[in-house]
Amino acid sequence: MINNLIDYFKDKKILILGFGREGQSTYNLIRKYLPEQQLYIADQKEDFQNNFDFLKSDNHVTFIGGENYLEGLEDYDVIMKSPGISFAHLDTSKFIHKIKSQLELLLEFFENFTIGITGTKGKSTTSSLIYKVISEQDRKCILLGNIGVPVFDYVDSIDQDVIMVLEMSSHQLEFMELSPNIAILLNVWEEHLDHYESFIKYAEAKCNIYKYQKENDYFLFNEDNETLSSLVKNPNGITYKVSMSGKSDSDIFFKDDKVFMHDKQIYDKNEQRNLVGDYNLNNIMFVLGVSEILHLDLNKTIKSISEFKTLNHRLEFVGEFDGVKYYDNSIGTIPVATIEAVKALKEVDSLIIGGMDRGVDYKELIEFLNNSEIGNIICMPKTGHDIAKELKQEKCHIVDTMEEAVAVAKKYTKKGKICLLSPAAASYGFFKNFEEKGDIFKQLVQST
């Protein structure tokens, strides 16, 4: 399988676009098998190559750096685009079919059975849980994709009988023309509006996860999500509509505290689980659907679900200090994620919000907060400061740093209640990413 991938690269004019973690991974794989093939590497940073000693000894590379790094893209045979680079304001018509990603080439040249998961929120939890469920039933399985480690770092060691569980971001899906055997579309809400021309363009990128399926493939999507219900048209695969609201035409649905697949009860809401809240129950419904499609042992699946631990920064319990419980939900970078986190925990008295402004509409969040019983809404820049103008002022605490935010929380949160970090905004511009934001929050909470 790896030989087919290398044959694809051989003797082509290849541009590695963006030289972050994934770009370096692409370079390393090609150089391992094609040490003397001419390569082209472009990055927005001027003289980026000077930061990498291994590039200095490579005489078969042309570097393009600086503000003009996106020029002349039509001149290449293959453009290996890093997910974070936006083409929102470019006319891609002359080279759109040359744009490739590691994930797409994995689907093209490896014959493994694949399960792809995407959604604005919940994809990491759902992907990790599906991986756990399958692995604990003696099936060979690997978790790849948007999980922090590039796909090409693993391709040398993937056996043909391994099931590949792929977490897929909108950036990875945007130009993809292949789909996994089982495609899962959890939800779509406003996010990444700085990367796409519009919300609809972002949602359409998500929909690429199912558009290229074959008739024997499977597609599971959230029928309750209005955007998805309007966008999903004539899937090729066997389709399962998933609904928390118990819609009569749904294939997997929730009713009377039970989850059903068609007429079969497959789960009870009251089962022991660490994944709290209705939105996590919705994620579990998709996992149960996959378990049934793969004919796994349902009792073992339920056991795996009950034992699954919450991932870092996703309603992660930090600890109880001076009678107050602290939770880190720094992954909550959109309003609906923050609303659902508050609903799941129920006893939130202090909420820390705020981050980078990406043009998201906050009306629903503002209304929710004003009508909630949260006593302290701790507002960090920039979006937190903007939201504070629309909130009941007796609830608001305006701060500039995480240190101030945690100090306010420690001072004002009622004993027996919860302090929750759930920003409803991206971390960029203030922190490296949501992980750094959550880590700093946890360090400050745990310090005396």
VOTI-831785 format. One record per residue: x, y, z of N, C-alpha, C in turn; residue in one letter. Coordinates in pm, whole numbers, padded with zeros to 5 digits, always signed. Each point is the difference from the previous one (the first is absolute). Example, Ala and Ser with C-alpha at 12.3 -4.5 7.8 and 13.67 -1.06 7.14 Angstrom:
<nodes>
+01319-00569+00780-00089+00119+00000+00090+00120+00000a -00035+00105-00072+00082+00119+00006-00077+00109+00073s 
</nodes>
This chain:
<nodes>
+00084-00122+00000-00084+00122+00000+00086+00126+00000m +00107-00004+00079+00090+00114+00004+00067+00018-00137i +00022-00112-00072+00064+00009-00132-00087+00077-00099n -00132-00019+00011-00091+00073-00089+00007+00151+00025n +00012+00036+00128+00010+00141+00036+00129+00060-00054l +00109-00071+00014+00129+00051-00047+00001+00010-00152i -00061-00097-00068-00009+00006-00147-00079+00123-00044d -00099+00039+00080-00079+00119-00032+00088+00125+00004y +00088+00008+00097+00087+00117+00015+00113+00004-00102f +00041-00117-00046+00122-00010-00079-00007+00084-00129k +00103+00080-00022+00018+00079-00122-00105+00109-00020d -00074+00034+00103-00096+00111-00008+00063+00127+00056k -00051+00112-00047+00043+00129+00055-00088+00028+00122k +00056-00021+00118-00077+00002+00125+00031+00126+00079i -00105+00068+00042+00013+00114+00091-00051-00040+00138l +00085+00012+00099-00043-00013+00140-00035+00139+00048i -00129+00024+00020-00049+00134+00031-00026+00013+00149l +00088+00071+00067-00005+00012+00145+00097-00099+00062g +00093+00049+00082+00102-00090+00053-00007-00009+00152f -00123-00021+00047-00020-00033+00141+00015-00149+00019g -00070-00054+00097+00015-00142+00034-00035-00091-00118r -00112+00029-00068-00041-00088-00110+00090+00016-00122e +00041+00122-00029+00091+00021-00112+00132-00072+00020g +00051+00004+00121+00125-00071+00030-00018-00150-00012q -00118-00048+00041-00029-00143-00011-00004-00045-00145s -00060+00082-00088-00003-00032-00142+00141-00002-00058t +00078+00099+00035+00139+00006-00046+00077-00125+00043y -00014-00038+00127+00075-00115+00053-00035-00129-00073n -00129-00020-00029-00040-00123-00069+00055-00003-00142l -00014+00110-00072+00049+00003-00139+00151-00017-00004i +00069+00067+00090+00146-00010+00001+00048-00141+00038r -00075-00070+00082+00039-00136+00038+00004-00092-00121k -00096+00018-00091-00011-00090-00114+00050+00060-00131y +00001+00133-00009+00043+00068-00122+00103+00107+00037l +00119-00043+00042+00097+00094+00058+00052+00107-00095p -00010-00022-00132+00057+00097-00093-00105+00068-00087e -00127-00023+00028-00103+00066-00080-00009+00148+00037q -00012+00084-00101-00012+00144+00025-00132+00030+00070q +00006+00077+00105-00119+00041+00075-00005+00152+00009l -00120+00050+00022-00022+00143+00019-00075+00017+00132y +00048+00092+00083-00064+00024+00129-00031+00148+00012i -00126+00032+00029-00042+00140+00015-00060+00021+00138a +00033+00114+00058-00052+00032+00133-00009+00152+00012d -00095+00045+00079-00022+00144+00017+00118+00069+00068q +00073-00074+00081+00114+00057+00070+00119+00018-00095k +00059+00116+00004+00118+00030-00081+00119-00080+00053e +00077-00061-00088+00121-00075+00038-00028-00108+00105d -00118-00061-00008-00038-00103+00096+00099-00117+00002f +00063-00027-00113+00090-00115-00012+00120+00009+00093q +00034+00122+00041+00116+00017+00088-00023-00058+00139n -00126-00030+00032-00032-00056+00132+00013-00152+00004n +00035-00062-00115+00005-00146-00007+00136-00044-00056f +00082-00056+00088+00134-00041-00041-00004-00105-00111d -00099-00089+00003-00003-00108-00099-00027+00052-00141f -00057+00121-00011-00024+00057-00133+00128+00059-00061l +00092+00040+00084+00122+00066-00048+00087-00092-00084k -00010-00130+00025+00082-00096-00074-00074-00063-00117s -00123+00042-00024-00081-00056-00109+00016+00090-00123d +00066-00052-00102+00027+00078-00120-00109-00015-00106n -00109-00069+00034-00107-00026-00096-00131+00065+00045h +00011+00118+00062-00119+00072+00046+00008+00145-00044v -00113+00051-00046-00014+00143-00028-00094+00059+00104t +00041+00111+00063-00078+00061+00107-00070+00126-00049f -00126+00014+00039-00078+00121-00030-00056+00051+00132i +00047+00115+00045-00045+00053+00128-00046+00143-00009g -00080+00042+00096-00045+00138+00006-00141+00019-00053g -00039+00125-00016-00139+00033-00028-00050-00050-00136e +00089-00031-00092-00041-00048-00133+00004-00152-00013n -00003-00068+00113+00020-00145-00003-00115-00076-00067y -00114+00066-00024-00114-00067-00063-00007+00027-00151l +00101+00060-00054-00001+00028-00145+00045-00122-00081e -00058-00013-00121+00043-00103-00094-00040-00141+00037g -00108-00017+00075-00040-00133+00044-00041-00091-00116l -00044+00059-00108-00042-00081-00116+00118-00068-00070e +00123+00037+00037+00118-00054-00068+00042-00138+00051d -00064-00048+00106+00042-00126+00061-00092-00115-00039y +00052-00123+00010-00083-00119-00025-00080-00038+00124d +00060+00017+00117-00064-00035+00128+00028+00110+00100v -00104+00047+00068+00015+00099+00106-00040-00066+00131i +00099-00031+00083-00027-00060+00131-00023+00114+00099m -00126+00038+00014-00037+00118+00080-00016-00033+00147k +00066+00078+00085-00023-00014+00144-00140+00049+00033s -00068-00066+00096-00141+00032+00028-00025+00146+00039p +00096+00064+00068-00026+00133+00052+00006+00112-00102g +00044-00027-00122+00012+00104-00102-00135+00022-00067i -00044+00124-00002-00131+00033-00058+00014+00043-00145s -00090-00055-00084-00010+00043-00139-00128+00080-00023f -00056+00055+00107-00131+00065-00008-00005+00112-00103a +00109+00071-00019+00001+00116-00090+00079-00026-00128h +00023-00128-00031+00071-00036-00123-00096-00064-00099l +00025+00022-00127-00070-00073-00105+00074-00132-00020d -00060-00108+00046+00067-00130-00004-00037-00082-00125t -00077+00058-00091-00054-00076-00112+00109-00066-00086s +00118+00064-00010+00106-00052-00087+00080-00114+00064k -00014-00017+00131+00084-00102+00065-00074-00079+00107f -00132+00011+00007-00073-00061+00111+00020-00150+00008i +00011-00069-00114+00016-00146+00001+00143-00044+00031h +00090+00097+00010+00137-00032+00038+00021+00007+00151k -00098+00058+00071+00012+00018+00145-00025-00133+00069i +00098-00047+00076-00011-00128+00068+00035+00016+00148k -00048-00094+00079+00033-00005+00142+00049-00140+00033s +00065-00014+00112+00046-00131+00043-00119-00096+00016q -00109+00051+00056-00117-00086+00022-00058-00050-00132l -00010+00087-00100-00056-00042-00127+00087-00106-00066e +00130+00016+00005+00088-00099-00061-00003-00132+00077l -00023+00008+00130-00017-00122+00079-00122-00078-00050l -00111+00071-00023-00121-00065-00050+00020-00054-00141l +00081+00069-00080+00017-00040-00139+00090-00122-00016e +00106-00010+00080+00101-00102-00026+00005-00113+00103f -00083+00008+00104-00005-00107+00098-00138-00064-00004f -00004-00133+00003-00125-00072-00020-00072-00032+00129e +00043+00055+00111-00061-00028+00130-00144+00049+00007n -00077-00063+00090-00134+00049+00032+00017+00126+00085f -00074+00106-00036+00019+00129+00066-00130+00052+00060t +00013+00062+00116-00111+00067+00068+00042+00145+00021i -00069+00094-00063+00033+00142+00010-00101+00074+00086g +00050+00087+00084-00087+00076+00091+00032+00147-00014i -00105+00082-00023+00018+00144+00002-00119+00065+00068t +00014+00129+00026-00102+00078+00070+00067+00121+00060g -00075+00105+00022+00060+00118+00062+00050-00033+00139t -00079-00075+00074+00040-00042+00134-00032-00148+00019k +00082-00066+00080-00024-00139+00037+00080-00103-00078g +00074+00044-00103+00066-00099-00085+00115-00072+00070k +00075+00069+00085+00111-00066+00070-00053-00104+00098s -00101+00038+00077-00059-00094+00096-00061-00120-00072t -00077+00025-00105-00066-00108-00072+00102-00091-00069t +00102+00058-00062+00104-00080-00065+00072-00088+00101s +00038+00060+00112+00074-00075+00103-00086-00111+00059s -00129+00027+00017-00089-00101+00056-00023-00115-00099l -00017+00032-00128-00014-00106-00101+00126-00086-00003i +00115+00064+00007+00127-00075+00004+00004-00093+00120y -00040+00048+00116+00000-00082+00122-00095-00118-00014k -00121+00027-00049-00102-00105-00014+00050-00112-00091v +00055+00037-00116+00046-00100-00097+00120-00075+00054i +00096+00071+00058+00123-00062+00050-00029-00100+00111s -00100+00027+00080-00030-00088+00113-00086-00120-00040e -00024-00015-00131-00069-00119-00049+00089-00079-00096q +00131+00007+00030+00100-00081-00071+00003+00026-00151d -00029+00123-00038+00018+00040-00139+00123+00091-00008r +00082-00020-00102+00114+00089-00019-00050+00137-00043k +00050+00103+00064-00054+00133-00023+00108+00103+00026c -00006+00111-00075+00093+00111+00022-00077+00131-00010i +00036+00096+00085-00064+00131+00002+00094+00100-00066l -00047+00064-00109+00082+00093-00077-00080+00126-00032l +00069+00095-00065-00069+00120-00048+00031+00122+00081g -00104+00075+00034+00014+00129+00065+00021-00015+00151n +00101-00077+00038+00023-00030+00141+00137+00047+00047i +00069+00076-00084+00127+00057+00042+00123-00063-00064g -00014-00122-00054+00113-00066-00064-00035-00024-00147v +00083+00046-00095-00032-00016-00142-00015-00146-00042p -00090-00022-00095-00029-00134-00049+00124-00068-00056v +00081+00074-00075+00116-00060-00066+00103-00054+00099f -00008+00040+00126+00091-00054+00100-00029-00147+00030d -00117-00050-00044-00041-00136+00032-00006-00094-00120y +00004+00053-00122-00035-00081-00116+00093-00120-00021v +00122+00007+00048+00093-00113-00016-00043-00123+00079d -00082+00020+00102-00030-00109+00093-00146-00044-00002s -00078+00042-00099-00143-00034-00004-00021-00130-00077i -00049-00104+00070-00034-00126-00065-00134+00013-00070d -00022-00084-00102-00119+00011-00081-00128-00033+00076q +00008-00082+00105-00119-00040+00074-00034+00092+00116d +00070+00113+00011-00025+00095+00108-00113+00096-00038v -00098+00014+00090-00105+00100-00019+00057+00137+00037i -00015+00096-00089+00051+00135+00026-00113+00092+00042m +00009+00052+00122-00095+00100+00051+00063+00136-00023v -00065+00085-00078+00058+00126-00044-00079+00119+00049l +00060+00078+00088-00061+00128+00037+00033+00100-00111e -00104+00062-00057+00018+00082-00121-00052+00142+00023m +00089+00098-00013-00039+00139+00017-00053+00056-00132s -00067+00113+00007-00050+00064-00122+00115+00039-00092s +00114+00039+00058+00116+00039-00081+00053-00121-00078h -00003-00117+00060+00046-00121-00069-00100-00045-00106q -00126+00028+00023-00107-00044-00090-00026+00097-00115l +00047+00123+00011-00042+00108-00088+00014-00033-00148e +00110-00061-00040+00023-00029-00142+00001-00151-00028f -00047-00078+00094+00007-00145-00012-00103-00051-00100m +00040-00101-00077-00088-00060-00100-00012-00151+00022e +00021-00043+00124-00020-00138+00042-00066+00001+00137l -00073-00107+00032-00070-00007+00128+00026-00135+00067s -00010-00006+00133+00023-00126+00073-00118-00097-00016p +00023-00126+00040-00105-00102-00010-00118+00029+00093n +00030+00046+00120-00104+00050+00090+00030+00147+00024i -00093+00087-00035+00017+00144+00019-00097+00048+00107a +00052+00075+00096-00080+00051+00111+00007+00152-00001i -00115+00064-00004-00011+00146+00001-00081+00039+00123l +00071+00039+00106-00062+00020+00132-00087+00124+00006l +00049+00111-00055-00067+00129+00011+00077+00102-00081n -00058+00115-00019+00074+00112-00060-00058+00130+00054v +00087+00082+00058-00036+00133+00051+00104+00100-00046w -00027+00127+00023+00092+00105-00042+00136-00013+00068e +00103-00020-00080+00138-00001+00048+00091+00015-00121e +00124+00037+00025+00101+00015-00107-00046+00098-00108h -00078+00100+00037-00048+00095-00100+00111+00089-00052l +00117-00004+00065+00117+00071-00050+00070-00078-00111d -00039-00124-00020+00066-00088-00098-00083-00018-00127h -00131+00019+00010-00090-00026-00113-00073+00129-00042y -00048-00001-00124-00074+00115-00051-00129+00022+00076e -00060-00107+00049-00129+00008+00069-00020-00124+00085s -00101+00005+00086-00035-00117+00081-00040-00118-00089f -00073+00028-00107-00044-00107-00090+00120-00069-00065i +00101+00077-00040+00120-00060-00058+00068-00094+00101k +00002+00043+00125+00056-00084+00107-00082-00128+00015y -00133+00013+00002-00087-00117+00015+00015-00094-00120a +00012+00057-00119+00017-00083-00120+00131-00079+00004e +00103+00059+00058+00127-00072+00015-00020-00123+00088a -00076+00016+00106-00031-00113+00088-00072-00111-00077k -00089+00039-00090-00082-00097-00073+00080-00085-00098c +00124+00040-00030+00083-00083-00087+00028-00137+00061n -00025-00015+00129+00026-00128+00065-00086-00112-00056i -00118+00034-00059-00089-00103-00053-00021+00008-00152y +00036+00111-00061-00039+00024-00140+00058-00101-00099k +00110-00064+00034+00067-00088-00095-00008-00147+00043y -00098-00031+00085-00018-00138+00043-00060-00086-00112q +00016-00130+00015-00062-00097-00091-00127-00055+00064k -00079-00073-00076-00132-00042+00045+00005-00097+00118e +00110-00069+00020+00012-00092+00113+00065+00063+00122n +00030+00128-00006+00053+00073+00115-00115+00045+00090d +00038+00056+00115-00100+00042+00099+00021+00148+00036y -00111+00070+00017+00005+00142+00036-00096+00026+00115f +00053+00051+00112-00079+00035+00117+00008+00151+00021l -00115+00067+00011+00003+00144+00022-00109+00044+00097f +00023+00116+00059-00087+00056+00103-00119+00069-00067n -00114-00066+00004-00119+00054-00064-00055+00121+00073e +00034+00016+00128-00051+00114+00077+00068+00131-00037d +00118-00009-00061+00074+00120-00038-00062+00059-00127n -00056+00119+00012-00076+00059-00111+00086+00019-00125e +00124+00043+00019+00089+00022-00115+00024-00131-00074t +00027-00106+00074+00025-00129-00064-00125-00052-00069l -00114+00015+00063-00124-00047-00061-00027+00066-00134s +00044+00126-00012-00022+00072-00126+00108-00030-00104s +00122-00034+00046+00112-00020-00093+00013-00144-00049l -00034-00096+00084+00020-00140-00037-00099-00038-00110v +00052-00033-00116-00084-00031-00116+00047-00131-00066k -00089-00096-00008+00021-00123-00078+00135-00068+00026n +00026-00039+00123+00125-00072+00027+00005-00131-00078p +00119-00037-00043+00016-00127-00072-00004-00120+00093n +00048+00017+00123+00010-00111+00093-00131-00031+00070g +00001-00108+00076-00114-00037+00084-00007+00101+00113i -00112+00072+00010-00008+00117+00087-00075-00030+00129t +00057+00047+00111-00064-00010+00131-00017+00142+00055y -00125+00041+00016-00028+00128+00063+00000-00018+00151k +00071+00089+00069+00014-00009+00145-00070+00119+00064v -00085-00025+00101-00079+00108+00058-00014-00015+00151s +00041+00104+00072-00025+00006+00144-00145+00036+00029m -00065+00068-00094-00137+00046+00023-00105-00105-00035s +00046-00118-00041-00092-00110-00024-00088+00016-00122g +00054+00058-00107-00080+00017-00121-00045-00136-00055k -00122-00003-00049-00062-00127-00036+00069-00072-00114s +00068+00076-00088+00064-00064-00114+00148-00030+00024d +00048+00021+00122+00141-00023+00030+00029-00149+00013s +00125-00035-00029+00043-00140+00009+00059-00032+00136d +00070+00096+00057+00053-00012+00137-00057+00117+00078i -00078-00027+00103-00072+00109+00066-00011-00024+00150f -00028+00110+00070-00011+00000+00146-00146+00020+00039f -00049-00086+00088-00140+00009+00043-00014-00066+00136k -00066+00071+00093-00026-00054+00134+00127-00050+00068d +00105+00081-00007+00129-00031+00062+00071-00119-00062d -00041-00042-00116+00061-00115-00067+00046+00041-00141k +00103-00069-00049+00045+00016-00138-00043-00122-00079v -00061+00025-00116-00047-00107-00086+00069+00009-00136f +00025-00116-00059+00041-00007-00141-00110-00076-00071m -00078+00074-00078-00124-00052-00057-00091-00043+00116h -00037-00125+00013-00090-00041+00108+00074-00070+00113d +00133+00004-00002+00080-00070+00102+00057+00098+00101k -00027-00024+00130+00061+00082+00104+00146-00039+00014q +00090+00100-00007+00142-00031+00006+00073+00070+00116i -00068+00090+00072+00069+00070+00108-00101+00067+00093y +00037+00010+00126-00080+00068+00101+00078+00123+00048d -00064+00115-00002+00065+00125+00041+00059-00010+00140k -00059-00082+00084+00041-00009+00140+00119-00094+00023n +00053-00057-00108+00123-00080+00013+00112+00088+00058e +00088-00064+00076+00115+00071+00054+00086+00054-00114q +00037+00129+00005+00090+00058-00100+00068+00124+00057r +00122+00024-00046+00074+00119+00040-00027+00118-00092n -00058-00028-00115-00030+00105-00099-00138+00059+00032l +00000+00110+00073-00126+00057+00047-00062+00091-00106v -00130+00027+00015-00068+00095-00088-00064-00066-00120g -00105+00067-00052-00072-00054-00115+00085-00002-00127d +00090+00099-00015+00080+00001-00123+00097-00117-00002y +00046-00045+00116+00083-00121+00004-00085-00125-00023n -00123+00001+00047-00091-00110-00030-00023-00010-00150l -00010+00115-00065-00015+00002-00145+00123-00064-00068n +00120+00034+00049+00121-00063-00053-00005-00152+00019n -00045-00043+00116-00008-00143+00030-00095-00070-00097i -00107+00067-00041-00094-00060-00094+00069-00037-00132m +00090+00084-00045+00075-00031-00122+00093-00119+00021f +00063-00006+00117+00088-00113+00031-00079-00130+00002v -00118+00004+00059-00087-00119+00003-00039-00041-00141l -00026+00098-00086-00034-00029-00138+00113-00073-00071g +00123+00046+00019+00116-00067-00059+00013-00142+00053v -00019-00016+00130+00008-00132+00061-00099-00098-00063s -00120+00046-00026-00101-00085-00063+00035-00030-00146e +00047+00100-00072+00036-00020-00140+00112-00104-00013i +00096+00004+00094+00113-00093-00002-00033-00133+00068l -00123-00014+00050-00045-00122+00067+00087-00034+00121h +00034+00104+00077+00076-00020+00122-00093-00046+00112l +00060-00052+00106-00076-00043+00118-00052+00124+00073d -00132+00016+00005-00059+00122+00056+00034+00017+00148l -00001-00107+00075+00031+00010+00144+00143+00046+00022n +00092-00049-00082+00139+00044+00012+00014+00146-00042k -00076+00040-00100+00001+00141-00042-00046+00090+00114t -00108-00037+00065-00053+00081+00111+00101+00006+00114i +00069-00111+00026+00103-00001+00104+00113+00097-00035k +00043-00002-00126+00106+00092-00043-00043+00145+00016s -00126+00029-00034-00053+00136+00015+00002+00042+00147i -00040-00090+00087-00007+00034+00143+00137+00027+00059s +00104-00062-00055+00135+00014+00056+00080+00111-00067e -00053+00058-00106+00074+00102-00075+00020+00126+00083f +00125+00046+00006+00033+00119+00078-00007+00125-00088k -00046+00109+00058-00008+00126-00071+00138+00042-00051t +00007+00049-00122+00126+00048-00055+00041+00133+00063l +00127+00031-00007+00050+00127+00054-00073+00119-00063n -00035+00096+00086-00060+00128-00041-00143-00014-00053h -00061-00115+00023-00138-00023-00043-00084-00036+00122r -00053+00101+00065-00068-00018+00128+00086-00083+00095l +00127+00033+00003+00096-00073+00084-00007+00052+00144e -00020-00091+00093-00004+00038+00141+00142+00027+00048f +00024+00123+00045+00133+00041+00044+00022-00038+00147v -00104+00016+00081+00010-00032+00141-00092+00088+00083g -00010-00031+00127-00080+00080+00093+00093+00071+00096e -00013+00131+00007+00087+00081+00083-00085+00098+00080f +00016-00004+00132-00075+00089+00090-00151-00010-00025d -00045-00123-00026-00144-00023-00015-00056+00029-00138g +00085+00041-00094-00045+00032-00136+00059-00102-00099v -00083-00052-00090+00045-00091-00104+00034+00079-00127k +00114-00033-00058+00048+00071-00119+00002-00094-00120y -00050+00049-00114-00003-00077-00124+00064+00079-00113y +00081-00071-00080+00066+00059-00116-00070-00048-00127d -00067+00093-00069-00061-00030-00129+00052+00100-00104n +00133+00014-00004+00059+00099-00090-00025-00034-00147s -00039-00125-00030-00037-00037-00136-00131+00068-00040i -00074+00053+00096-00129+00064-00028+00019+00136-00065g +00032+00000-00129+00038+00123-00070-00113+00062-00081t -00122-00051+00015-00117+00060-00064-00111+00010+00102i -00096+00090-00020-00105+00023+00101-00077-00125+00039p -00041-00082-00098-00082-00116+00033+00076-00098+00088v +00131-00010-00015+00080-00089+00084+00000+00047+00145a +00007+00131+00019-00004+00055+00136-00137-00019+00062t -00104+00024-00076-00137-00019+00050-00020-00145+00043i +00040-00095-00084-00020-00141+00031+00085-00044+00119e +00119+00058+00016+00084-00034+00114-00065+00045+00131a -00056+00120+00000-00069+00050+00119-00120-00089+00032v -00076-00038-00101-00117-00087+00020+00043-00136+00056k +00111-00052-00048+00045-00132+00043+00041+00000+00146a +00070+00106+00045+00051+00005+00137-00104+00046+00102l -00095+00081-00047-00116+00042+00079+00031+00097+00115k +00109-00017+00073+00027+00078+00121+00105+00109-00022e +00006+00055-00120+00102+00102-00030-00037+00133+00063v +00090+00053+00083-00020+00132+00062+00094+00104-00060d +00116-00046-00050+00094+00091-00066+00038-00058-00136s -00006+00085-00103+00031-00041-00137+00102+00097-00057l +00111-00054-00053+00104+00082-00062-00015-00010-00151i -00021+00115-00065-00019+00003-00145+00095+00102-00063i +00012-00007-00132+00075+00102-00073+00119-00054-00076g +00028+00062-00116+00113-00039-00083+00001+00079-00129g +00051-00061-00104+00016+00067-00130-00136+00018-00068m -00020+00117-00058-00123+00030-00073+00011-00051-00143d -00085-00099-00036+00000-00054-00136-00133+00025-00071r -00073+00100+00048-00124+00037-00067-00119-00088+00034g +00007-00076+00107-00110-00089+00040-00111+00080+00067v -00125-00039-00021-00116+00065+00060-00018-00048+00144d -00006+00094+00095-00009-00034+00142-00137+00027+00061y -00100+00029-00083-00132+00035+00054-00058-00111+00086k +00007-00122-00047-00057-00114+00074+00072-00018+00134e +00132+00012+00000+00076-00015+00124-00034+00111+00098l -00011+00123-00048-00033+00113+00087-00136-00019+00066i -00097-00043-00079-00133-00025+00054+00004-00112+00104e +00073-00105-00030+00011-00112+00093+00063+00044+00131f +00109+00076-00007+00070+00043+00121-00084+00094+00084l -00071+00091-00066-00084+00095+00074-00114-00070+00073n -00046-00111-00054-00112-00074+00061+00046-00115+00089n +00130-00018+00011+00053-00111+00078+00014+00039+00147s +00032-00100+00082+00023+00023+00143+00148+00014+00030e +00082+00017-00102+00144+00020+00021+00021+00134+00069i +00070-00003+00111+00018+00122+00078+00114+00088-00048g +00102-00062-00061+00120+00074-00038+00040-00037-00143n -00008+00096-00089+00046-00021-00138+00128+00081-00014i +00110-00071-00008+00132+00061+00002+00046+00017-00145i +00014+00124-00043+00013+00033-00142+00142+00042-00035c +00065-00084-00082+00136+00026-00049-00007+00061-00140m +00109+00066-00041+00000+00059-00135+00005-00111-00106p -00040+00030-00125-00068+00121-00040-00151-00018+00004k -00043-00118-00038-00144-00024-00011-00070+00012+00134t +00067-00039+00108-00061+00011+00132-00033+00143+00036g +00090+00092-00036-00024+00142+00027-00118+00051-00083h -00011-00048-00123-00113+00042-00084-00132-00057+00051d +00001-00126+00038-00121-00064+00052-00046+00067+00129i +00096+00041+00083-00033+00060+00130-00090+00123-00014a +00012+00070-00112-00082+00120-00022-00149-00034-00008k -00030-00125-00035-00139-00042-00018-00052-00083+00117e +00082-00021+00101-00040-00083+00113-00049+00084+00118l -00075-00064+00087-00039+00066+00124+00126+00032+00079k +00020+00127+00031+00128+00043+00053+00032-00057+00137q -00102-00037+00076+00027-00057+00132+00067-00137-00010e -00008-00063-00119+00062-00130-00021+00145+00012-00045k +00039+00114-00056+00124+00013-00077+00122+00033+00084c +00110-00060-00038+00132+00034+00052+00092+00014-00122h +00049+00119-00027+00087+00025-00114+00145-00021+00042i +00071-00089-00070+00140-00027+00031+00082+00004-00129v +00131+00006+00013+00088+00004-00117+00086-00124-00015d +00016-00077+00107+00089-00117-00005-00066-00119+00067t +00055-00118-00028-00050-00121+00065+00029+00003+00149m +00112+00061+00038+00032+00013+00143-00110+00076+00073e -00045+00111-00059-00108+00077+00060-00130-00080+00002e -00026-00071-00107-00124-00077-00010-00010-00104+00110a +00108-00075+00021-00002-00103+00103-00007+00062+00139v +00067+00113+00020-00007+00069+00130-00142+00043+00031a -00072+00051-00100-00139+00040+00020-00086-00123+00031v +00025-00109-00073-00076-00123+00023+00020-00051+00142a +00124+00001+00046+00029-00048+00135-00065+00089+00106k -00012+00127-00031-00055+00094+00098-00153-00008+00008k -00067-00018-00113-00145+00019-00004-00082-00129-00018y +00058-00109-00046-00079-00121-00024-00049-00058+00132t -00129-00030+00006-00060-00055+00122+00051-00141+00026k +00020-00032+00127+00041-00135+00037-00110-00099-00038k +00043-00117-00048-00096-00100-00044-00041+00017-00145g +00050+00105-00063-00034+00028-00140+00122-00024-00090k -00014+00038-00126+00100-00030-00102+00052+00128-00066i +00131+00002-00027+00060+00099-00089+00038-00071-00129c -00046+00054-00112+00022-00063-00131+00072+00096-00094l +00109-00048-00059+00062+00071-00112-00059-00057-00129l -00073+00082-00075-00053-00040-00130-00012+00127-00083s +00102+00034-00078+00018+00136-00054-00102+00048-00101p -00065-00092-00073-00092+00037-00109+00072+00081-00109a +00131-00015-00008+00081+00072-00098+00135-00069-00013a +00068+00024-00112+00131-00060-00022+00104+00063+00091a +00110-00070+00019+00106+00046+00090+00109+00079-00070s +00007-00013-00134+00110+00060-00075+00007+00151+00022y +00124+00050+00003+00021+00143+00024+00027+00030+00146g -00047-00089+00087+00021+00015+00144+00078-00119+00056f -00026-00118-00059+00069-00123+00037+00039-00072-00129f +00092-00095+00011+00042-00077-00117-00117-00078-00058k -00081-00058+00087-00116-00079-00039-00087-00025+00123n -00109-00075-00018-00089-00025+00113+00067-00086+00107f +00095-00086-00043+00069-00084+00099+00082+00086+00096e +00072+00097-00054+00081+00086+00086-00090+00080+00094e -00111+00049-00051-00094+00076+00083-00051-00086+00116k -00039-00124-00032-00048-00089+00104+00107-00038+00100g +00121-00023-00049+00109-00037+00090+00032+00113+00099d +00001+00123-00049+00027+00114+00089-00112+00013+00102i -00125-00018-00044-00112+00004+00094+00018-00104+00109f +00035-00122-00038+00015-00108+00100+00114+00029+00097k +00111+00052-00053+00113+00033+00086-00038+00105+00103q -00073+00101-00043-00040+00108+00092-00101-00048+00103l -00090-00086-00041-00100-00054+00092+00068-00084+00108v +00099-00080-00041+00064-00092+00092+00106+00066+00088q +00039+00123-00036+00100+00069+00083-00069+00063+00121s +00072+00008+00110-00060+00053+00123+00011+00151+00005t 
</nodes>
